[in-house]
Amino acid sequence: MIFNSPYPDVEIPDVPLTEFVLSRTQQFGDKPALIDGPSGRTITYAQLGGAIRLVASSLAHRGFGKGDVFAIYSPNVPEYAVAFHAVSLLGGIVTTVNPLYTADELARQLNDANAKYLLTISLFLENAKTAASQSKVEEIFTFDLTEGATPFATLLQSDGSLPEININPAEDLVVLPYSSGTTGYPKGVMLTHRNIVANIVQVEGVTGIDLVDEADTVMGILPFFHIYGMVVIMNMSLVKGATVVTMPRFDMVQFLELVQKHKVTRVNLVPPILVGLAKHPIVDQYDVSSLVELFSGAAPLGQALADEVKARLGCRVVQGYGLTETSPVTHVYNRTMTKSDKLSSVGPAIPNTEVMVVDVATMEPLGRNKKGEIWMRGPQIMKGYLNNPDATVATVDEEGWLHSGDIGFIDDEGFFYIVDRLKELIKYKGFQVAPAELEALLLSHPAIADVAVIPSPNREVGIAKGRIKWLSALANLENKDEFEEQITSLEDVLNRITNLTITAPLTYEDVTKAIPINELLNTYLERQWKHARFRHIFLSLDLRPDLDKSSSVWASPEWLRRGFELIVDNAVLAMQEAGTPDPKIWVTTRSKDTEVLITIENNGPTISDVVLEHFRQGRAIPKNDGDRGSGIGLQLTKTIFETYRGTMQIEKREPQGASVTFTLPKFQPNEANKKKNAE
């Protein structure tokens, strides 16, 4: 059956995106529109409109016009919105690129999108040049001043004149973000002006809740290259007259400082950051009382975690749902429409949106309280995937239903719940286990800091994904008795799960060999299964360590040392797959465990240079294919390099080899947490 939105349909203006945005923002004049968090650099609403027109004029004089593609390869800065809307104003198409991409990954997107110009920052210029040389890019711009590229500031030097442009909002593309969709390599998602305008108006049509307005200050943490940051933070906030404080990267301390300094009222987040806000002791050192709402998206949020954050920060915690292919919002939580608080729900569908829950085996529509794949239909649904008609047909059917690839259900009050991704369901003898659902339950245990559930091969039943075989954990506990007390209470939590069988005991010795948790651990371990590694790990639990208050990273140095080991292991694997000589790379600690030393030796003359270059760029994992770009290596290096890069020392040794040393803070156990764990 089809479930309709409980809200009345809204009228969607038939106008181009930037015309729509600027018609709303001109009334805000000298009010700050965007503030660069680290520097305080500010663009007012009046300056925003003028800058957009000047940059558009300069681009037009360079020959950039309707249908041309402009790539932005940059972290969040205030000028990102200027560039985005200048291109949109001309009828051009913005393709936004993950700034963590390597040169090869960037080149792949530039070529697929047929980009004419590329905008980046000096830090990524070398990658940009390498990628541009492999594509049809005609000119590279940088937001900051640097040699070898055209400064973005020069585009502000124009007469402001614009050619006559005829944009068809329903047909003409405005943005081309890349998404893997329900499966496969990243694909260009073709979104029209009408798609984005419709989604903004649809969200405005959600009644009964306090939406963002001109009195708000919004934190721009989530990257603008991603549809969530691009539309929900950058565009919706500007349309409503709010002030957006941008952060080029997430750092817990800087985030808390900016919330306190600018009295931020709303933050759009993802669950891993919420875990840190719930559990990191440093949060208590800052005044975050200005926060009114934290809005979670991009991954399922469990009730226990939402409750914990809400209780600690004293603000609303809600979540929504959507996809890159849906521009992105399809559901928003609404407390006024339910008898009890359901923080784990994404809420009902927004106006003009229809939803079905479909049985993944029979493809038949399901009723309430039955889990199936979520299908959606509405004006925010993408036009299709660029250069990939087969993927388009597989995702959007003839009747306009977008098959999300997500598993969920609708309850008796019309509230939807997202359980997990269809491709991540773990199947065993007809039963289906949703990893995210199990993870949310495990996070409710006070001893668990983070968790990831992964599939385990099970030859007994002849399938690639099998039952929950046994548990493995990383614990920072004093002794075996203390550990076993935690596991006993943990098993009480696990007993709440139907069809869960622990077929082998968890031992203290297992714990000392376990690996740390990361939000992309699933991806990493899935790859390792293919190489006959980690044969015993199915569900990996990270029992809460004593936290190091001297570090802005929510982890102990031991956690980070283990992270380095994963990075190095992945680097070795990548080079072996690429057919390069077998390198010898290992991790050791010295100076009373306050330093991590990575030693590189090899049989070939170039491997040390390759590995060192990745360290210098903040990426310690060589690439030889597109699939490796979004794995655990990059996610771990994001945490490690951003925190300890200033301590990095590189020493080359002739004729071959090198060493890379990072200095970690002295680990001092937190007695309060230690006592709490013991209890």
C-alpha positions as CSV (number, residue, x, y, z in Angstrom):
1,M,0.0,0.0,0.0
2,I,1.0,3.6,-0.6
3,F,1.6,5.8,2.5
4,N,1.0,9.5,1.8
5,S,2.5,12.4,3.7
6,P,0.2,13.7,6.5
7,Y,0.9,17.3,5.4
8,P,-1.0,19.1,2.7
9,D,0.8,19.4,-0.7
10,V,2.8,22.6,-1.3
11,E,3.1,24.6,-4.5
12,I,6.5,24.4,-6.0
13,P,7.8,27.6,-7.7
14,D,8.8,27.1,-11.3
15,V,12.0,29.1,-10.9
16,P,15.8,28.4,-11.1
17,L,17.5,27.7,-7.8
18,T,19.6,30.8,-7.4
19,E,16.8,33.1,-8.5
20,F,14.7,31.5,-5.8
21,V,17.5,31.8,-3.1
22,L,18.4,35.4,-3.9
23,S,14.7,36.4,-3.9
24,R,14.5,35.3,-0.3
25,T,17.9,36.6,0.9
26,Q,17.9,40.2,-0.3
27,Q,15.8,41.3,2.7
28,F,18.5,40.4,5.2
29,G,21.0,43.1,4.1
30,D,24.0,43.4,6.4
31,K,23.1,40.4,8.5
32,P,26.0,37.8,8.4
33,A,25.2,35.0,6.0
34,L,28.4,33.0,6.3
35,I,31.2,33.1,8.8
36,D,34.5,31.2,8.4
37,G,34.8,29.5,11.8
38,P,38.7,29.4,12.1
39,S,39.3,33.0,10.9
40,G,36.0,34.8,11.5
41,R,35.9,36.1,7.9
42,T,32.3,37.1,7.2
43,I,30.1,37.5,4.1
44,T,26.9,39.4,4.7
45,Y,23.7,38.7,2.8
46,A,24.1,41.9,0.8
47,Q,27.7,40.9,-0.1
48,L,26.6,37.4,-1.0
49,G,24.2,38.5,-3.7
50,G,26.7,40.9,-5.2
51,A,29.6,38.4,-5.1
52,I,27.5,35.8,-6.9
53,R,26.7,38.2,-9.7
54,L,30.3,39.3,-10.1
55,V,31.7,35.8,-10.2
56,A,29.0,34.7,-12.7
57,S,29.9,37.7,-14.9
58,S,33.6,36.8,-14.9
59,L,32.8,33.2,-15.7
60,A,30.5,34.2,-18.5
61,H,33.3,36.4,-20.0
62,R,35.6,33.4,-19.9
63,G,33.1,31.5,-22.0
64,F,31.5,29.4,-19.3
65,G,27.8,29.0,-20.0
66,K,24.6,27.0,-19.7
67,G,25.3,23.3,-19.5
68,D,29.0,23.7,-18.7
69,V,30.3,21.8,-15.6
70,F,32.2,23.5,-12.8
71,A,33.9,21.2,-10.2
72,I,34.5,22.3,-6.6
73,Y,37.1,20.2,-4.8
74,S,37.3,22.0,-1.4
75,P,36.4,21.8,2.3
76,N,33.8,24.1,3.7
77,V,34.6,27.8,3.3
78,P,32.1,30.8,3.0
79,E,33.0,31.4,-0.6
80,Y,31.8,27.9,-1.5
81,A,28.2,29.3,-1.6
82,V,29.4,32.1,-3.9
83,A,30.9,29.8,-6.4
84,F,28.0,27.3,-6.2
85,H,25.4,30.0,-7.0
86,A,27.4,31.9,-9.5
87,V,27.6,28.7,-11.6
88,S,23.9,28.1,-11.0
89,L,23.0,31.6,-12.1
90,L,24.6,31.0,-15.5
91,G,22.7,27.7,-16.0
92,G,25.9,25.8,-15.4
93,I,26.2,22.6,-13.4
94,V,28.2,22.2,-10.2
95,T,29.8,18.9,-9.6
96,T,31.0,18.7,-6.0
97,V,34.0,16.6,-5.1
98,N,35.0,14.9,-1.9
99,P,38.2,16.9,-0.8
100,L,39.7,13.6,0.5
101,Y,39.8,12.2,-3.0
102,T,43.1,11.3,-4.5
103,A,44.2,12.6,-7.9
104,D,43.0,9.4,-9.6
105,E,39.6,9.6,-8.0
106,L,39.3,13.3,-8.8
107,A,40.3,12.7,-12.4
108,R,37.7,10.0,-12.7
109,Q,34.9,12.3,-11.6
110,L,36.2,15.2,-13.7
111,N,36.1,13.1,-16.8
112,D,32.7,11.5,-16.1
113,A,31.2,14.9,-15.5
114,N,33.1,16.5,-18.3
115,A,34.2,19.4,-16.1
116,K,35.5,22.6,-17.7
117,Y,36.8,24.4,-14.6
118,L,38.1,23.2,-11.2
119,L,38.1,25.1,-8.0
120,T,40.1,24.0,-5.0
121,I,42.4,25.2,-2.2
122,S,46.2,25.4,-2.2
123,L,46.5,22.3,0.1
124,F,44.9,20.2,-2.7
125,L,46.4,21.9,-5.7
126,E,48.9,19.2,-6.5
127,N,46.2,16.6,-6.7
128,A,44.1,19.1,-8.7
129,K,46.9,19.6,-11.2
130,T,47.5,15.9,-11.6
131,A,43.8,15.2,-12.1
132,A,43.3,18.2,-14.5
133,S,46.1,17.0,-16.7
134,Q,44.2,13.7,-17.2
135,S,40.9,15.5,-18.0
136,K,39.5,18.3,-20.2
137,V,39.7,20.9,-17.4
138,E,40.8,24.3,-18.9
139,E,41.6,26.3,-15.8
140,I,42.1,25.7,-12.1
141,F,41.1,28.3,-9.5
142,T,41.9,28.3,-5.8
143,F,39.9,30.0,-3.0
144,D,43.2,31.1,-1.4
145,L,46.3,32.7,-3.0
146,T,48.9,30.3,-4.3
147,E,51.2,29.9,-7.3
148,G,50.1,27.8,-10.1
149,A,46.4,28.6,-10.1
150,T,44.0,31.5,-10.7
151,P,42.9,33.1,-7.5
152,F,39.1,32.9,-7.0
153,A,39.3,36.6,-5.9
154,T,40.0,37.6,-9.5
155,L,36.5,36.4,-10.5
156,L,35.1,39.2,-8.3
157,Q,36.7,41.8,-10.6
158,S,34.0,42.2,-13.2
159,D,31.4,44.6,-14.4
160,G,28.6,42.3,-13.2
161,S,27.0,42.0,-16.7
162,L,25.3,38.7,-17.5
163,P,24.2,37.2,-20.8
164,E,20.5,36.3,-21.3
165,I,20.0,32.8,-19.9
166,N,16.9,30.6,-20.4
167,I,16.8,27.9,-17.7
168,N,14.1,25.2,-17.7
169,P,13.9,24.4,-13.9
170,A,12.3,21.0,-14.5
171,E,14.8,19.8,-17.1
172,D,18.1,21.7,-16.6
173,L,20.6,20.3,-14.1
174,V,22.0,22.5,-11.4
175,V,24.2,20.1,-9.4
176,L,25.9,16.8,-10.0
177,P,27.0,15.2,-6.7
178,Y,28.4,11.7,-6.8
179,S,26.9,8.8,-4.9
180,S,27.4,5.0,-5.0
181,G,23.6,4.7,-4.8
182,T,22.3,1.3,-3.7
183,T,25.5,-0.4,-5.0
184,G,28.6,0.0,-7.2
185,Y,31.0,2.8,-7.9
186,P,30.1,6.5,-7.4
187,K,27.7,7.8,-10.1
188,G,26.8,11.3,-11.0
189,V,23.3,12.1,-9.6
190,M,21.5,14.5,-11.9
191,L,19.6,17.0,-9.9
192,T,17.6,19.8,-11.5
193,H,16.8,23.3,-10.3
194,R,13.3,22.1,-9.6
195,N,14.5,19.1,-7.5
196,I,16.4,21.4,-5.1
197,V,13.7,24.2,-5.0
198,A,11.0,21.6,-4.5
199,N,12.9,20.0,-1.6
200,I,13.4,23.4,0.2
201,V,9.7,24.2,-0.2
202,Q,8.7,20.7,0.9
203,V,10.6,21.0,4.1
204,E,9.1,24.4,4.7
205,G,5.7,22.8,4.4
206,V,6.4,20.6,7.5
207,T,4.1,22.2,10.1
208,G,4.1,21.9,13.9
209,I,7.8,22.0,14.5
210,D,10.3,24.8,14.9
211,L,12.2,25.1,11.7
212,V,15.4,27.1,11.1
213,D,14.8,30.9,10.7
214,E,16.7,34.2,10.6
215,A,17.2,34.1,14.4
216,D,19.3,31.0,14.1
217,T,23.1,30.4,13.8
218,V,23.8,27.1,12.1
219,M,27.0,25.2,12.3
220,G,28.3,24.1,8.9
221,I,30.2,21.0,9.9
222,L,29.0,18.5,7.3
223,P,30.8,18.9,4.0
224,F,29.1,21.0,1.4
225,F,30.2,18.6,-1.3
226,H,27.7,16.1,0.2
227,I,24.0,16.6,-0.5
228,Y,23.2,16.9,3.2
229,G,25.6,19.8,3.7
230,M,24.9,21.3,0.3
231,V,21.1,21.5,0.6
232,V,20.1,21.2,4.2
233,I,22.8,23.4,5.7
234,M,24.1,25.7,2.9
235,N,20.9,26.4,0.9
236,M,18.0,25.9,3.3
237,S,19.8,28.0,6.0
238,L,20.5,30.8,3.5
239,V,16.9,30.8,2.2
240,K,15.6,31.2,5.8
241,G,18.1,34.0,6.6
242,A,20.1,32.1,9.2
243,T,23.9,32.6,9.8
244,V,26.1,29.7,8.8
245,V,29.4,29.2,10.6
246,T,31.6,27.0,8.4
247,M,34.2,24.5,9.5
248,P,36.7,23.1,7.0
249,R,37.0,19.8,9.0
250,F,35.5,18.5,12.2
251,D,37.5,18.9,15.4
252,M,35.7,18.4,18.7
253,V,37.5,21.2,20.5
254,Q,37.1,23.7,17.7
255,F,33.5,22.7,17.3
256,L,32.8,23.3,21.0
257,E,34.7,26.6,20.9
258,L,32.7,27.9,17.9
259,V,29.3,26.8,19.5
260,Q,30.3,28.8,22.6
261,K,31.7,31.8,20.7
262,H,28.9,32.2,18.1
263,K,26.1,30.9,20.3
264,V,25.2,28.4,17.7
265,T,21.5,27.3,17.9
266,R,21.3,24.4,15.4
267,V,23.7,21.8,14.2
268,N,23.2,19.1,11.5
269,L,25.2,16.1,12.4
270,V,25.8,12.4,11.8
271,P,25.6,9.7,14.5
272,P,29.4,9.2,15.0
273,I,29.7,12.9,16.0
274,L,26.7,12.4,18.3
275,V,28.5,9.5,20.0
276,G,31.4,11.9,20.8
277,L,29.0,14.5,22.2
278,A,27.4,11.9,24.4
279,K,30.6,10.4,25.8
280,H,33.6,12.8,25.4
281,P,34.4,14.3,28.8
282,I,35.7,17.6,27.2
283,V,32.2,18.6,26.3
284,D,31.6,19.6,29.9
285,Q,34.3,22.3,29.6
286,Y,32.2,24.4,27.2
287,D,29.0,26.4,27.3
288,V,26.7,24.9,24.8
289,S,23.5,26.2,26.3
290,S,22.7,28.1,23.2
291,L,21.9,24.8,21.3
292,V,18.3,24.4,20.5
293,E,18.4,21.4,18.2
294,L,20.7,18.7,16.9
295,F,19.5,17.2,13.6
296,S,20.9,13.8,12.7
297,G,21.0,12.3,9.2
298,A,23.0,10.1,6.8
299,A,22.8,7.0,9.0
300,P,20.3,5.5,11.5
301,L,20.2,7.1,15.0
302,G,19.4,4.8,17.9
303,Q,16.9,5.8,20.7
304,A,19.5,5.2,23.5
305,L,22.1,7.5,21.9
306,A,19.6,10.2,21.1
307,D,18.3,10.1,24.7
308,E,21.9,10.3,26.1
309,V,22.8,13.4,24.0
310,K,19.5,15.1,24.8
311,A,20.0,14.5,28.5
312,R,23.6,15.8,28.4
313,L,23.2,18.9,26.3
314,G,19.6,19.8,27.1
315,C,18.5,20.4,23.5
316,R,16.2,18.6,21.1
317,V,17.7,15.7,19.2
318,V,15.8,14.7,16.1
319,Q,16.6,13.0,12.8
320,G,15.4,12.9,9.2
321,Y,15.9,10.7,6.2
322,G,16.8,11.1,2.6
323,L,19.3,10.3,-0.1
324,T,21.5,12.1,-2.6
325,E,19.0,10.8,-5.2
326,T,16.1,12.6,-3.4
327,S,17.7,16.0,-3.1
328,P,17.9,14.9,-0.2
329,V,15.0,15.1,2.3
330,T,12.0,12.7,2.3
331,H,11.2,12.4,6.0
332,V,11.5,14.7,9.1
333,Y,10.8,13.8,12.7
334,N,7.8,15.7,14.2
335,R,7.3,15.4,18.0
336,T,3.8,17.0,17.8
337,M,2.4,14.2,15.8
338,T,3.2,11.3,18.2
339,K,2.0,10.4,21.7
340,S,5.4,9.4,22.8
341,D,8.9,10.6,21.9
342,K,10.3,8.4,19.2
343,L,13.8,9.7,18.7
344,S,14.9,6.7,16.7
345,S,12.3,7.4,14.1
346,V,12.9,9.6,11.0
347,G,9.3,10.8,11.2
348,P,6.6,10.9,8.6
349,A,7.1,11.8,4.9
350,I,7.3,15.5,4.0
351,P,4.7,17.1,1.8
352,N,4.3,15.9,-1.8
353,T,6.0,12.6,-1.0
354,E,4.6,9.1,-1.3
355,V,6.2,6.0,0.3
356,M,5.9,2.3,0.0
357,V,7.5,-0.5,2.1
358,V,8.2,-3.4,-0.2
359,D,9.0,-7.0,0.6
360,V,12.5,-7.7,-0.6
361,A,11.8,-11.2,-1.7
362,T,8.3,-11.0,-3.3
363,M,8.4,-7.3,-4.3
364,E,4.9,-6.9,-2.9
365,P,3.9,-3.8,-0.9
366,L,3.7,-4.3,2.9
367,G,1.5,-2.8,5.6
368,R,2.4,-1.2,8.9
369,N,5.0,-2.6,11.3
370,K,6.5,-4.9,8.6
371,K,10.1,-4.4,7.5
372,G,10.9,-4.0,3.8
373,E,12.7,-1.8,1.3
374,I,11.7,1.8,1.3
375,W,10.4,3.2,-2.0
376,M,9.7,6.9,-2.5
377,R,8.1,9.1,-5.1
378,G,7.9,12.9,-5.3
379,P,9.2,16.0,-7.1
380,Q,12.6,15.7,-5.3
381,I,13.5,12.5,-7.1
382,M,16.6,12.8,-9.3
383,K,16.5,12.9,-13.1
384,G,18.8,9.9,-13.2
385,Y,22.4,8.8,-13.1
386,L,24.8,10.6,-15.5
387,N,26.0,8.3,-18.3
388,N,24.5,5.3,-16.6
389,P,21.0,4.4,-17.9
390,D,21.2,0.9,-16.6
391,A,21.8,2.1,-13.0
392,T,19.0,4.7,-13.4
393,V,16.5,2.0,-14.5
394,A,17.5,-0.2,-11.6
395,T,16.9,2.6,-9.1
396,V,13.9,4.5,-10.4
397,D,11.1,2.3,-12.0
398,E,8.7,3.2,-14.7
399,E,6.1,4.5,-12.2
400,G,8.6,6.9,-10.7
401,W,9.3,5.0,-7.5
402,L,12.9,5.3,-6.3
403,H,14.1,2.1,-4.7
404,S,16.2,3.4,-1.8
405,G,18.1,0.2,-0.9
406,D,17.3,0.9,2.8
407,I,15.3,-1.4,5.0
408,G,12.6,0.2,7.2
409,F,9.0,0.1,8.4
410,I,6.1,2.4,9.3
411,D,4.4,2.2,12.7
412,D,0.7,2.8,13.6
413,E,1.2,6.5,13.9
414,G,2.7,6.9,10.4
415,F,6.3,7.3,11.6
416,F,9.0,5.6,9.6
417,Y,12.1,3.9,11.0
418,I,15.2,3.1,9.0
419,V,16.8,-0.2,10.1
420,D,19.7,-0.6,7.8
421,R,20.9,-0.9,4.2
422,L,19.5,-3.7,2.1
423,K,23.0,-4.7,0.9
424,E,24.2,-4.9,4.6
425,L,21.6,-7.3,5.9
426,I,23.1,-10.4,7.4
427,K,21.2,-13.5,6.3
428,Y,21.2,-16.9,8.1
429,K,18.7,-19.7,7.3
430,G,15.9,-17.4,6.4
431,F,16.5,-14.9,9.3
432,Q,17.7,-11.4,8.6
433,V,19.9,-9.4,11.0
434,A,20.2,-5.6,10.5
435,P,23.6,-4.4,11.7
436,A,22.5,-0.9,12.5
437,E,19.7,-2.1,14.6
438,L,22.0,-4.4,16.6
439,E,24.6,-1.6,16.9
440,A,22.0,0.8,18.4
441,L,21.1,-1.8,21.0
442,L,24.7,-2.5,21.9
443,L,25.5,1.3,22.3
444,S,22.9,1.4,25.0
445,H,25.3,-0.6,27.2
446,P,27.3,1.8,29.5
447,A,30.6,0.0,28.9
448,I,30.5,0.3,25.1
449,A,32.0,3.4,23.5
450,D,31.5,2.4,19.9
451,V,30.4,-0.6,17.9
452,A,30.3,-2.1,14.4
453,V,28.5,-5.3,13.3
454,I,29.9,-7.1,10.3
455,P,29.1,-10.3,8.5
456,S,30.9,-13.6,9.0
457,P,31.3,-16.4,6.4
458,N,29.6,-19.6,7.6
459,R,30.5,-22.7,5.6
460,E,28.1,-24.8,7.7
461,V,25.2,-23.4,5.8
462,G,27.1,-22.7,2.6
463,I,26.5,-19.0,2.4
464,A,28.8,-15.9,2.5
465,K,27.0,-14.3,5.4
466,G,26.2,-16.3,8.5
467,R,25.1,-16.3,12.1
468,I,26.6,-14.3,14.9
469,K,29.4,-16.6,15.7
470,W,31.2,-14.9,18.6
471,L,32.1,-11.6,20.1
472,S,35.4,-9.8,20.1
473,A,36.2,-6.7,22.1
474,L,38.9,-4.0,22.7
475,A,38.9,-3.3,26.4
476,N,41.0,-1.0,28.6
477,L,40.2,-2.8,31.8
478,E,42.5,-3.7,34.7
479,N,42.1,-7.5,34.9
480,K,40.2,-10.5,33.7
481,D,37.6,-10.4,36.5
482,E,36.7,-6.8,35.6
483,F,36.4,-7.7,32.0
484,E,34.1,-10.7,32.6
485,E,31.8,-8.6,34.8
486,Q,31.3,-6.3,31.8
487,I,30.7,-9.2,29.4
488,T,28.1,-10.7,31.7
489,S,26.0,-7.5,31.7
490,L,26.6,-7.1,28.0
491,E,25.2,-10.6,27.3
492,D,22.1,-9.5,29.2
493,V,21.7,-6.8,26.6
494,L,22.3,-9.2,23.7
495,N,19.7,-11.6,25.1
496,R,17.0,-9.1,24.1
497,I,17.7,-9.9,20.4
498,T,15.6,-12.6,18.8
499,N,17.4,-15.2,16.8
500,L,20.8,-14.2,18.3
501,T,23.0,-17.2,19.3
502,I,26.5,-16.8,20.7
503,T,28.0,-20.2,19.7
504,A,31.5,-19.7,21.2
505,P,32.6,-18.0,24.4
506,L,34.2,-14.6,24.5
507,T,37.6,-14.8,26.3
508,Y,39.8,-12.2,27.8
509,E,42.6,-13.3,25.5
510,D,40.5,-12.6,22.5
511,V,40.0,-9.0,23.6
512,T,43.7,-8.3,23.6
513,K,43.9,-9.2,20.0
514,A,40.9,-7.3,18.8
515,I,41.0,-4.3,16.5
516,P,39.4,-0.9,17.2
517,I,36.1,0.3,15.9
518,N,35.5,2.9,13.2
519,E,32.4,3.9,11.4
520,L,33.8,2.3,8.2
521,L,35.0,-0.9,9.9
522,N,32.4,-2.7,7.9
523,T,34.0,-1.8,4.6
524,Y,37.5,-2.7,5.9
525,L,36.7,-6.1,7.3
526,E,34.5,-7.0,4.3
527,R,37.6,-6.5,2.2
528,Q,39.7,-8.5,4.6
529,W,37.4,-11.5,4.4
530,K,38.2,-11.8,0.7
531,H,41.9,-12.1,1.6
532,A,41.3,-14.8,4.3
533,R,42.0,-12.5,7.2
534,F,40.3,-11.9,10.6
535,R,38.5,-15.2,10.3
536,H,37.2,-15.1,13.8
537,I,35.7,-11.6,14.1
538,F,32.0,-11.2,13.6
539,L,30.8,-8.6,16.0
540,S,33.5,-6.3,17.3
541,L,32.9,-4.3,20.5
542,D,35.0,-1.4,21.8
543,L,34.5,-1.4,25.5
544,R,34.8,2.2,26.7
545,P,38.5,3.1,27.4
546,D,39.6,5.7,29.9
547,L,39.5,8.8,27.9
548,D,42.5,11.1,27.5
549,K,41.4,14.6,28.3
550,S,44.5,16.1,26.9
551,S,43.5,15.1,23.4
552,S,40.8,16.6,21.3
553,V,40.3,13.2,19.8
554,W,37.8,10.9,21.6
555,A,40.2,8.0,21.9
556,S,43.2,6.8,23.9
557,P,46.7,6.7,22.3
558,E,46.4,2.9,22.3
559,W,43.3,3.3,20.1
560,L,45.3,5.4,17.7
561,R,48.3,3.1,17.7
562,R,46.0,0.3,16.6
563,G,44.6,2.6,14.0
564,F,48.1,3.1,12.6
565,E,48.5,-0.7,12.4
566,L,45.3,-0.9,10.3
567,I,46.5,1.8,7.9
568,V,49.9,0.1,7.4
569,D,48.2,-3.3,6.9
570,N,45.9,-1.8,4.3
571,A,48.9,-0.1,2.6
572,V,50.7,-3.4,2.3
573,L,47.6,-5.1,0.9
574,A,47.1,-2.3,-1.7
575,M,50.6,-2.6,-2.9
576,Q,50.5,-6.4,-3.1
577,E,47.3,-6.2,-5.1
578,A,49.0,-3.7,-7.4
579,G,51.8,-6.2,-8.1
580,T,54.5,-4.1,-6.5
581,P,57.4,-5.7,-4.6
582,D,56.4,-6.9,-1.2
583,P,57.2,-4.1,1.3
584,K,58.0,-4.5,5.0
585,I,56.2,-1.9,7.1
586,W,55.6,-2.1,10.8
587,V,54.5,0.0,13.7
588,T,56.3,0.2,17.1
589,T,56.1,2.5,20.1
590,R,58.9,4.1,22.0
591,S,59.7,6.8,24.6
592,K,57.4,5.3,27.2
593,D,54.6,4.8,24.7
594,T,54.2,8.4,23.8
595,E,55.5,8.0,20.2
596,V,54.4,5.9,17.3
597,L,57.2,4.9,14.9
598,I,56.3,3.6,11.5
599,T,59.3,1.9,9.8
600,I,59.3,1.3,6.1
601,E,61.7,-1.1,4.3
602,N,61.2,-2.5,0.9
603,N,62.8,-4.4,-2.0
604,G,62.0,-1.8,-4.6
605,P,63.4,1.7,-5.0
606,T,60.0,3.5,-5.3
607,I,57.8,2.1,-2.6
608,S,59.2,4.2,0.3
609,D,58.6,7.4,-1.8
610,V,55.0,6.3,-2.6
611,V,54.2,5.6,1.0
612,L,55.8,8.8,2.3
613,E,54.0,10.9,-0.2
614,H,50.7,9.5,1.1
615,F,51.8,10.4,4.7
616,R,52.7,13.9,3.6
617,Q,49.3,14.4,2.0
618,G,47.5,13.0,5.0
619,R,46.6,9.7,3.3
620,A,48.6,6.7,4.4
621,I,46.9,4.3,2.1
622,P,48.1,3.9,-1.6
623,K,45.4,3.6,-4.2
624,N,45.2,1.3,-7.1
625,D,41.4,1.3,-7.7
626,G,38.3,3.4,-7.0
627,D,36.9,1.0,-4.4
628,R,39.8,1.6,-2.0
629,G,39.2,5.4,-1.8
630,S,36.4,5.3,0.7
631,G,37.7,2.6,3.0
632,I,38.8,2.7,6.6
633,G,42.3,4.0,5.8
634,L,41.1,7.4,4.9
635,Q,38.7,7.6,7.8
636,L,41.4,6.7,10.3
637,T,43.9,9.0,8.8
638,K,41.4,11.8,9.1
639,T,41.4,11.4,12.8
640,I,45.1,10.7,13.2
641,F,46.6,13.2,10.8
642,E,44.3,16.1,11.8
643,T,45.3,15.6,15.4
644,Y,48.9,14.7,15.3
645,R,50.2,15.9,11.9
646,G,52.0,18.7,13.6
647,T,54.2,16.2,15.4
648,M,55.1,14.2,12.3
649,Q,58.7,13.7,11.4
650,I,59.9,12.0,8.3
651,E,63.4,10.6,7.9
652,K,64.5,8.9,4.7
653,R,67.3,6.2,4.9
654,E,69.5,5.3,2.0
655,P,69.5,3.4,-0.2
656,Q,65.9,2.4,0.6
657,G,63.5,2.8,3.4
658,A,62.3,5.5,5.8
659,S,60.7,6.2,9.2
660,V,57.7,8.3,10.1
661,T,57.3,9.3,13.7
662,F,54.2,10.8,15.5
663,T,54.3,12.0,19.1
664,L,51.2,11.2,21.0
665,P,50.1,12.8,24.3
666,K,51.0,11.0,27.5
667,F,48.1,8.8,28.4
668,Q,46.7,9.5,31.9
669,P,43.8,7.2,32.9
670,N,40.7,9.0,34.0
671,E,40.0,7.6,37.5
672,A,36.3,8.5,37.3
673,N,35.7,6.6,34.1
674,K,37.9,3.7,35.4
675,K,35.8,3.4,38.5
676,K,32.6,3.6,36.5
677,N,33.8,0.8,34.2
678,A,34.6,-1.3,37.2
679,E,31.2,-0.8,38.7
